[in-house]
Amino acid sequence: MSKDSSQVITCKAIVCWGKEEPLKVEEIQVDPPKSSEVRVKMLCSSVCHTDILSTTGFPRPLFPRVMGHEGVGMVESIGEEVNGLKQGDIVIPTYVAECQTCENCTSGKTNLCLKYPVALNCLMLDGTTRMSIRGQRLYHTFSCATWSEYMVINANYVCKVDPGIALSHASFLSCGYSTGFGAAWKEAKVEEGSNVAVFGLGTVGLGVVEGARIQGASKIIGIDKNPRKKETGLVFGITYFINPEDSDKSICESVQDLTDGNGVDYSFECTGAAPLLNEAIGSTKLGTGKTIMIGAGDHRSPQINVLTLLCGRTLKGTIFGGLKTISDFPILLEKCRNKEIHLDELLTHEVELEDINEAFEMLKQPDCVKVLVKI
């Protein structure tokens, strides 16, 4: 590590000081990377629904916290024992990793590595942090802190990116879109000719739609109370659109009407709205239907209609859509490079880092899909 890159950096970052408090632009100190870590100069970031949840204390009420988990940056400095990365590389920080040797990584059943787990404590693997403000330690957002000009992350949680990929595309792939795409591809393993229902046509839901389309799904039913989402959904691959506010029927009844009364093979709950989880489960086929729960919401323990599960349906949660960062994610990056997936259509709004609070208001606008944060 060079002398310059071994120094503490003072930079701007977005800090949340407490539950549901307004976000503040602060000057923070970012330490140099330790062994197996890299310090990343963030180039741009984006806003995900999980960021809103983070301000409420998700996954745990740990404050003060440097916000942001979507983004793309350039490796500024490298700690000891880092392989495959060099200064200047373009990388995507992630909150999942893949050691390829632990029980989970070799099982073929999950993308949740045991050696490099999701950082629910919002700290580095050694239980410390590389960020501070006026001597007080700062928590990360999972393993990331992308709403900062600089961040330190364990090298196993970053993915090297072709510098030819648009920065906005790379940022969108760092969580929301990829989570949806992976949920259809890797988690549900949607088969050709199957029927799918997608609850919520935000970035995650649109990723599900595109993943299901590429997998060869026959009917892809998009469900959203925002009528403007229909047009965008059609671009990504929906074949039917249900606006729950246009009918007195329940959503699962409307889905059954479109599937000869049988329901779909797979449903995906992407909103985190607790009442929709039961609708998603009830929309699937008796005995074989599978529901993938992607969205997280304010209700940590939603009530489930047990009878629908007793009748042979399956409910499964997912993190990052079941994508493995080494085995799977490069394939999605290649699809991006080959323009096989729609990412330009996601970008609807932009803000400067200092105006991040405006981004949360933008998300409430009916035409908003994704907000890019310029750093």
C-alpha positions as a printed NumPy array, in Angstrom:
array([[  0.   ,   0.   ,   0.   ],
       [  1.414,   3.373,  -0.997],
       [  2.162,   6.055,   1.594],
       [ -0.628,   8.329,   0.32 ],
       [ -3.246,   5.59 ,   0.435],
       [ -2.278,   4.603,   3.995],
       [ -3.654,   7.85 ,   5.371],
       [ -7.025,   8.593,   6.931],
       [ -9.329,  10.363,   4.463],
       [-11.805,  13.057,   5.477],
       [-14.798,  13.122,   3.146],
       [-18.504,  13.801,   2.829],
       [-21.026,  11.121,   3.727],
       [-24.724,  10.791,   4.452],
       [-25.27 ,   9.888,   8.094],
       [-28.441,   8.774,   9.844],
       [-28.185,   9.665,  13.539],
       [-31.295,   7.914,  14.775],
       [-34.56 ,   6.22 ,  13.933],
       [-36.484,   8.167,  11.279],
       [-34.302,  11.242,  11.745],
       [-33.537,  13.366,   8.668],
       [-30.352,  12.356,   6.914],
       [-27.425,  14.745,   7.283],
       [-24.394,  15.505,   5.14 ],
       [-21.405,  15.137,   7.442],
       [-17.632,  15.169,   7.209],
       [-16.384,  11.785,   8.342],
       [-13.022,  10.055,   8.629],
       [-12.381,   6.873,   6.651],
       [ -9.456,   4.736,   7.774],
       [ -7.109,   2.953,   5.37 ],
       [ -7.975,  -0.668,   4.585],
       [ -6.684,  -3.461,   6.782],
       [ -5.764,  -6.959,   5.625],
       [ -8.182,  -8.377,   2.997],
       [ -9.881,  -4.99 ,   2.627],
       [-10.07 ,  -2.299,  -0.031],
       [-10.908,   1.386,   0.185],
       [-13.261,   2.461,  -2.594],
       [-13.83 ,   5.93 ,  -4.014],
       [-17.547,   5.935,  -4.801],
       [-18.48 ,   7.162,  -8.28 ],
       [-22.254,   6.997,  -8.046],
       [-24.933,   5.316,  -6.021],
       [-28.678,   4.753,  -6.132],
       [-31.643,   4.518,  -3.798],
       [-33.366,   1.286,  -2.8  ],
       [-36.467,   0.735,  -0.656],
       [-34.184,  -0.915,   1.902],
       [-32.512,   2.468,   2.427],
       [-35.811,   3.829,   3.712],
       [-36.059,   0.864,   6.058],
       [-32.502,   1.499,   7.233],
       [-33.55 ,   4.885,   8.593],
       [-36.072,   3.062,  10.798],
       [-33.413,   0.739,  12.219],
       [-33.396,  -2.134,   9.73 ],
       [-31.934,  -4.719,  10.068],
       [-31.05 ,  -3.568,  13.587],
       [-31.342,  -0.138,  15.28 ],
       [-27.649,   0.701,  15.035],
       [-26.801,   4.413,  14.831],
       [-25.136,   6.618,  13.766],
       [-24.943,   4.878,  10.4  ],
       [-23.449,   5.787,   7.038],
       [-26.216,   5.114,   4.576],
       [-26.363,   3.409,   1.203],
       [-25.822,  -0.109,  -0.089],
       [-26.203,   0.324,  -3.862],
       [-23.428,   1.839,  -5.909],
       [-20.27 ,   1.52 ,  -7.953],
       [-16.812,   2.874,  -7.289],
       [-13.084,   2.685,  -7.999],
       [-10.517,   0.946,  -5.825],
       [ -8.455,   3.697,  -4.199],
       [ -6.19 ,   1.557,  -2.013],
       [ -5.676,  -2.07 ,  -1.1  ],
       [ -4.806,  -3.82 ,   2.13 ],
       [ -2.537,  -6.827,   2.487],
       [ -3.623, -10.264,   1.221],
       [ -6.036,  -8.922,  -1.409],
       [ -5.955, -10.933,  -4.616],
       [ -7.495, -10.163,  -8.002],
       [ -7.947,  -6.435,  -7.413],
       [ -5.725,  -3.42 ,  -8.028],
       [ -5.928,   0.33 ,  -7.628],
       [ -8.152,   1.83 , -10.307],
       [-10.405,  -1.205, -10.748],
       [-14.121,  -0.456, -11.063],
       [-16.083,  -2.454,  -8.482],
       [-19.565,  -2.984,  -7.122],
       [-19.798,  -3.282,  -3.329],
       [-22.215,  -6.005,  -2.209],
       [-23.643,  -7.324,   1.032],
       [-23.227, -11.005,   0.114],
       [-20.072, -12.95 ,  -0.664],
       [-19.041, -16.4  ,  -1.849],
       [-16.059, -18.255,  -0.382],
       [-16.804, -21.33 ,  -2.573],
       [-15.658, -23.707,   0.172],
       [-18.1  , -23.553,   3.104],
       [-21.051, -25.897,   3.566],
       [-23.527, -23.394,   2.153],
       [-21.43 , -22.362,  -0.849],
       [-20.893, -25.972,  -1.902],
       [-24.469, -27.105,  -1.232],
       [-26.018, -25.618,  -4.364],
       [-28.993, -24.66 ,  -2.186],
       [-28.231, -21.1  ,  -1.101],
       [-26.13 , -18.031,  -1.833],
       [-25.641, -17.175,   1.845],
       [-21.996, -17.844,   2.623],
       [-21.069, -18.958,   6.144],
       [-17.503, -17.67 ,   6.04 ],
       [-18.498, -14.228,   4.778],
       [-22.058, -13.736,   6.067],
       [-24.453, -10.842,   5.553],
       [-23.264,  -8.197,   8.022],
       [-26.422,  -7.751,  10.072],
       [-24.313,  -6.058,  12.76 ],
       [-23.363,  -3.391,  10.189],
       [-19.654,  -3.748,  11.012],
       [-16.549,  -5.242,   9.409],
       [-15.832,  -8.938,   9.837],
       [-13.63 ,  -8.217,  12.867],
       [-16.491,  -6.4  ,  14.617],
       [-15.015,  -2.928,  14.146],
       [-15.58 ,  -0.086,  11.694],
       [-13.326,   1.933,   9.417],
       [-15.441,   5.09 ,   9.674],
       [-15.819,   7.66 ,  12.417],
       [-17.132,  11.143,  13.034],
       [-15.601,  13.419,  15.672],
       [-14.136,  10.341,  17.36 ],
       [-17.416,   8.399,  17.4  ],
       [-17.623,   5.183,  15.43 ],
       [-20.03 ,   4.901,  12.516],
       [-21.912,   1.802,  11.475],
       [-22.085,   0.631,   7.872],
       [-25.254,  -0.338,   6.028],
       [-24.652,  -4.079,   6.074],
       [-21.099,  -4.336,   4.683],
       [-21.517,  -1.204,   2.553],
       [-21.577,   2.577,   2.97 ],
       [-22.161,   3.763,  -0.568],
       [-23.573,   7.208,   0.253],
       [-20.085,   8.315,   1.133],
       [-17.29 ,   9.647,  -1.044],
       [-15.084,   6.829,   0.301],
       [-15.792,   3.526,   2.021],
       [-13.808,   0.49 ,   3.208],
       [-15.085,  -3.003,   2.57 ],
       [-13.738,  -6.539,   2.773],
       [-12.507,  -7.497,  -0.694],
       [-14.665, -10.626,  -0.69 ],
       [-17.75 ,  -8.377,  -0.825],
       [-16.851,  -6.547,  -4.029],
       [-17.317,  -7.568,  -7.657],
       [-15.015,  -6.293, -10.361],
       [-16.877,  -4.643, -13.238],
       [-16.044,  -4.077, -16.899],
       [-15.285,  -0.325, -17.055],
       [-17.315,  -0.207, -20.28 ],
       [-20.547,  -0.769, -18.345],
       [-22.42 ,   2.468, -17.644],
       [-22.014,   3.542, -14.042],
       [-25.771,   3.891, -13.601],
       [-26.289,   0.336, -14.841],
       [-23.636,  -0.999, -12.484],
       [-25.255,   0.789,  -9.564],
       [-28.72 ,  -0.564, -10.381],
       [-27.295,  -4.081, -10.585],
       [-25.768,  -3.81 ,  -7.114],
       [-29.036,  -4.72 ,  -5.383],
       [-32.626,  -4.05 ,  -6.483],
       [-32.788,  -5.173, -10.093],
       [-30.419,  -8.095,  -9.555],
       [-32.388,  -9.25 ,  -6.528],
       [-35.529,  -9.477,  -8.619],
       [-33.844, -11.053, -11.621],
       [-32.089, -13.605,  -9.429],
       [-35.298, -14.461,  -7.584],
       [-36.828, -15.683, -10.842],
       [-33.633, -17.239, -12.195],
       [-31.861, -18.783,  -9.212],
       [-34.314, -18.826,  -6.302],
       [-37.535, -19.956,  -7.977],
       [-35.851, -21.437, -11.054],
       [-38.82 , -20.48 , -13.203],
       [-39.352, -23.056, -15.932],
       [-40.257, -22.457, -19.56 ],
       [-44.021, -22.293, -20.015],
       [-44.789, -21.596, -16.351],
       [-47.051, -18.824, -15.085],
       [-45.832, -16.068, -12.781],
       [-47.381, -13.273, -10.699],
       [-45.271, -10.321,  -9.584],
       [-46.549,  -8.143,  -6.726],
       [-45.107,  -4.654,  -7.111],
       [-43.511,  -3.293, -10.285],
       [-40.728,  -1.243,  -8.781],
       [-37.108,  -2.   ,  -9.616],
       [-37.155,  -5.381,  -7.858],
       [-40.432,  -6.408,  -9.464],
       [-39.259,  -5.368, -12.91 ],
       [-36.151,  -7.458, -12.361],
       [-38.385, -10.433, -11.547],
       [-40.422,  -9.811, -14.704],
       [-37.328,  -9.712, -16.893],
       [-35.824, -12.774, -15.241],
       [-39.069, -14.708, -15.711],
       [-39.3  , -13.589, -19.346],
       [-35.76 , -14.733, -20.107],
       [-36.476, -18.032, -18.323],
       [-39.359, -18.564, -20.75 ],
       [-42.405, -17.963, -18.561],
       [-45.675, -18.062, -20.463],
       [-47.894, -15.714, -18.479],
       [-46.293, -12.939, -16.429],
       [-48.89 , -11.063, -14.407],
       [-47.772,  -7.706, -13.047],
       [-49.658,  -6.315, -10.067],
       [-49.458,  -2.681,  -8.972],
       [-51.896,   0.002,  -7.849],
       [-49.983,   2.616,  -9.86 ],
       [-51.454,   2.544, -13.403],
       [-48.273,   4.087, -14.822],
       [-46.391,   0.893, -14.002],
       [-48.28 ,  -0.994, -16.713],
       [-46.407,   0.634, -19.586],
       [-43.008,   0.049, -17.971],
       [-43.989,  -3.51 , -17.065],
       [-44.839,  -4.279, -20.683],
       [-41.341,  -3.22 , -21.731],
       [-39.802,  -5.689, -19.276],
       [-42.138,  -8.54 , -20.18 ],
       [-45.471,  -8.614, -18.361],
       [-48.291, -10.156, -20.365],
       [-51.116,  -9.061, -18.05 ],
       [-51.543,  -6.18 , -15.621],
       [-53.744,  -6.085, -12.542],
       [-54.533,  -2.857, -10.715],
       [-56.146,  -3.979,  -7.427],
       [-58.056,  -0.711,  -7.238],
       [-59.884,  -1.465, -10.486],
       [-61.748,  -4.477,  -9.105],
       [-63.774,  -5.533,  -6.091],
       [-62.159,  -8.953,  -6.272],
       [-59.161,  -9.927,  -4.186],
       [-55.862, -10.032,  -6.021],
       [-55.602, -13.801,  -5.786],
       [-59.079, -14.125,  -7.322],
       [-58.047, -11.859, -10.195],
       [-54.899, -13.932, -10.724],
       [-56.93 , -17.143, -10.727],
       [-59.26 , -15.65 , -13.344],
       [-56.271, -15.203, -15.64 ],
       [-55.055, -18.772, -15.076],
       [-58.211, -20.844, -15.631],
       [-58.882, -20.851, -11.901],
       [-55.646, -22.669, -11.081],
       [-53.351, -19.884,  -9.956],
       [-49.744, -19.347, -10.978],
       [-46.754, -21.612, -10.539],
       [-44.695, -18.858,  -8.914],
       [-45.525, -15.596,  -7.192],
       [-43.091, -12.945,  -6.038],
       [-43.917, -10.476,  -3.26 ],
       [-41.7  ,  -7.449,  -3.89 ],
       [-43.364,  -4.702,  -1.864],
       [-42.921,  -5.639,   1.78 ],
       [-46.605,  -4.805,   2.392],
       [-47.735,  -7.407,   4.926],
       [-51.302,  -7.952,   3.58 ],
       [-49.952,  -8.754,   0.12 ],
       [-47.989, -11.747,   1.346],
       [-51.136, -13.805,   1.881],
       [-52.465, -12.642,  -1.489],
       [-49.24 , -13.785,  -3.117],
       [-49.401, -17.203,  -1.474],
       [-53.09 , -17.603,  -2.338],
       [-52.364, -16.725,  -5.97 ],
       [-50.303, -19.864,  -6.481],
       [-51.391, -23.362,  -7.436],
       [-52.763, -25.771,  -4.892],
       [-50.145, -28.338,  -3.887],
       [-47.257, -27.015,  -5.994],
       [-47.31 , -23.218,  -5.895],
       [-44.214, -21.404,  -4.695],
       [-44.024, -17.86 ,  -3.324],
       [-40.751, -15.968,  -3.07 ],
       [-40.771, -13.221,  -0.446],
       [-38.392, -10.456,  -1.49 ],
       [-39.779,  -7.251,  -0.028],
       [-39.104,  -6.23 ,   3.554],
       [-41.472,  -3.878,   5.331],
       [-42.324,  -2.338,   8.661],
       [-44.027,  -5.506,   9.862],
       [-41.312,  -7.899,  11.018],
       [-43.807, -10.676,  11.878],
       [-46.683, -10.618,   9.361],
       [-49.62 , -12.963,   9.919],
       [-49.742, -15.902,   7.536],
       [-52.819, -17.846,   6.504],
       [-51.554, -21.249,   7.573],
       [-54.217, -23.113,   5.588],
       [-52.772, -21.978,   2.27 ],
       [-49.396, -23.442,   3.226],
       [-50.908, -26.64 ,   4.617],
       [-52.412, -27.151,   1.177],
       [-48.964, -27.807,  -0.247],
       [-47.795, -24.338,  -1.187],
       [-44.284, -23.135,  -0.347],
       [-43.101, -19.779,   1.   ],
       [-39.412, -18.947,   0.707],
       [-37.417, -15.835,   1.469],
       [-34.425, -14.616,  -0.473],
       [-31.417, -12.326,  -0.113],
       [-29.962, -10.826,  -3.309],
       [-32.279, -13.11 ,  -5.273],
       [-30.189, -16.174,  -4.528],
       [-27.356, -14.848,  -6.706],
       [-23.814, -15.911,  -5.879],
       [-21.288, -13.159,  -6.403],
       [-18.684, -15.345,  -8.12 ],
       [-20.751, -18.083,  -9.769],
       [-23.791, -16.068, -10.927],
       [-23.322, -12.31 , -10.797],
       [-20.77 , -12.142, -13.66 ],
       [-23.373, -13.789, -15.918],
       [-25.802, -10.964, -15.179],
       [-23.062,  -8.395, -15.786],
       [-22.44 , -10.028, -19.162],
       [-26.135,  -9.751, -20.013],
       [-25.849,  -6.074, -19.174],
       [-22.803,  -5.65 , -21.382],
       [-24.6  ,  -7.42 , -24.248],
       [-27.703,  -5.244, -23.76 ],
       [-29.885,  -8.295, -23.115],
       [-31.625,  -6.633, -20.174],
       [-33.416,  -3.301, -19.729],
       [-31.585,  -0.921, -17.408],
       [-31.909,   2.438, -19.165],
       [-35.646,   2.293, -18.494],
       [-35.043,   2.189, -14.737],
       [-33.425,   5.63 , -14.484],
       [-36.066,   8.304, -13.899],
       [-34.518,  10.766, -11.418],
       [-31.082,  12.033, -10.334],
       [-29.849,  13.885,  -7.255],
       [-26.565,  15.109,  -5.883],
       [-25.294,  13.406,  -2.721],
       [-26.054,  16.539,  -0.682],
       [-29.721,  16.392,  -1.738],
       [-30.333,  12.8  ,  -0.684],
       [-33.415,  13.669,   1.372],
       [-35.077,  14.812,  -1.856],
       [-34.562,  11.323,  -3.258],
       [-36.922,   9.834,  -0.679],
       [-39.599,  12.291,  -1.788],
       [-38.942,  11.42 ,  -5.433],
       [-39.645,   7.767,  -4.706],
       [-43.203,   8.746,  -3.803],
       [-43.843,  10.192,  -7.266],
       [-45.895,   7.908,  -9.536],
       [-43.402,   8.114, -12.403],
       [-40.344,   7.31 , -10.271],
       [-38.59 ,   3.969, -10.718],
       [-34.965,   4.552,  -9.767],
       [-33.056,   7.522,  -8.362],
       [-29.373,   7.843,  -9.241],
       [-27.157,   9.567,  -6.679],
       [-24.251,  11.5  ,  -8.176],
       [-21.166,  11.576,  -5.955]])
